[in-house]
Amino acid sequence: MTKLTFIFNEPKLRDNSLTADDMLFDMRTYAKHEDIQETEYGVFSKDGEDAMALLLKYVVDKEKRDPAFITYLDKWEANIDGEIENCLV
């Protein structure tokens, strides 16, 4: 199982009139298209040999399109079969 977790800095979001749901909109849209499940709030999971590639593709694409996105995150991590990678580094 591969998971991608987003935890946002709520005070920073509020200061900028944003919500976590605003920030998750793109990922939720991408997830629907790629058959990725939101198994918990802000946690997206997928099984299969292409799971890691599909989840990490979102990380790379989002960071390129919107570099400011990461400034709103406290945690952005990939969990690949129990091995955790910090996507904020």
C-alpha positions as CSV (number, residue, x, y, z in Angstrom):
1,M,0.0,0.0,0.0
2,T,1.3,3.5,-0.9
3,K,0.0,6.6,0.9
4,L,0.4,10.3,0.4
5,T,-0.4,12.4,3.5
6,F,-1.1,16.2,3.7
7,I,-1.2,18.0,7.0
8,F,-1.7,21.7,6.7
9,N,-0.8,24.6,8.9
10,E,-4.3,25.7,9.8
11,P,-3.4,29.2,11.2
12,K,-1.5,30.0,8.1
13,L,-4.4,28.9,5.9
14,R,-6.8,31.0,8.0
15,D,-4.5,34.0,7.7
16,N,-4.8,33.7,3.9
17,S,-8.5,33.0,3.8
18,L,-7.9,29.3,2.7
19,T,-9.0,26.0,4.1
20,A,-7.5,22.5,3.9
21,D,-10.4,21.6,1.5
22,D,-9.3,24.4,-0.8
23,M,-5.7,23.0,-0.8
24,L,-6.9,19.4,-1.3
25,F,-9.1,20.2,-4.3
26,D,-6.5,19.5,-6.9
27,M,-5.4,16.2,-5.3
28,R,-9.0,15.1,-5.0
29,T,-9.6,15.8,-8.6
30,Y,-6.4,13.9,-9.6
31,A,-7.3,11.1,-7.3
32,K,-10.6,10.5,-8.9
33,H,-9.0,10.4,-12.3
34,E,-6.3,7.9,-11.2
35,D,-8.5,5.7,-9.0
36,I,-6.7,6.8,-5.8
37,Q,-8.8,6.6,-2.6
38,E,-8.9,9.3,0.2
39,T,-8.8,6.8,3.0
40,E,-8.7,9.4,5.8
41,Y,-8.9,13.2,5.6
42,G,-5.9,14.3,3.6
43,V,-4.5,10.7,3.2
44,F,-4.6,9.3,-0.3
45,S,-3.9,5.6,-0.9
46,K,-3.4,3.3,-3.8
47,D,-2.3,-0.4,-4.2
48,G,-0.6,-1.8,-7.2
49,E,2.7,-1.6,-9.1
50,D,1.9,1.9,-10.4
51,A,0.8,3.3,-7.0
52,M,4.1,4.9,-6.1
53,A,4.5,6.5,-9.5
54,L,1.0,7.9,-9.6
55,L,1.1,9.4,-6.1
56,L,4.6,10.9,-6.4
57,K,3.8,12.2,-9.8
58,Y,1.3,14.5,-8.1
59,V,4.0,15.7,-5.7
60,V,6.4,16.6,-8.5
61,D,3.7,18.2,-10.7
62,K,2.1,20.2,-7.8
63,E,5.5,21.6,-6.7
64,K,6.3,22.7,-10.2
65,R,2.9,24.3,-10.8
66,D,2.5,25.9,-7.4
67,P,5.7,26.3,-5.4
68,A,3.9,28.3,-2.7
69,F,1.7,25.2,-1.9
70,I,4.4,23.7,0.3
71,T,4.4,26.9,2.5
72,Y,1.0,25.9,3.8
73,L,2.0,22.4,4.8
74,D,3.3,21.1,8.2
75,K,3.7,17.6,6.7
76,W,3.7,16.2,3.2
77,E,4.8,12.6,3.2
78,A,4.8,9.4,1.2
79,N,4.5,6.1,2.9
80,I,5.6,3.3,0.6
81,D,4.9,-0.1,2.2
82,G,5.9,1.4,5.6
83,E,8.9,3.3,4.4
84,I,8.2,7.0,5.0
85,E,9.6,9.7,2.7
86,N,9.3,13.4,3.6
87,C,8.2,15.3,0.5
88,L,8.9,18.7,2.0
89,V,12.7,18.3,1.9
